Amino acid sequence: MAEDLHRVELTDSFLARLEAIEAFLIEADAGAAFDDLLDQLRSTVIPNLARFPRIGRR
């Protein structure tokens, strides 16, 4: 039986904060850390929210 997956939407405020994190890490010469963050968001956080939407904020 297939799992019901929910659509995960990224809010404007989340995207703005992500841009601020990227700018900070680039300025700190740690651009690779931002790539790692994006990888974790795509591979773990977003799939978990799709499977278990109540673990996130409304």
C-alpha positions, 0 to 999 in steps of 0.5 A: 500500500502506497503512502499518502504524501502531502505537498510541501510548500516553501513560504516566502519567509523561509526562502528569504531566511534561506537567502540570508543563510546563503549570504552569511555562509558565502561571506564566511567562506563556507559556501559548501556548508550551504550546499550541504544544507540544501542537500539535507533539506531535499533528501531528509527534511522535505520528504519527512514533512511530506510523509508526516505533515504534522511535524511541521508548523502550520 
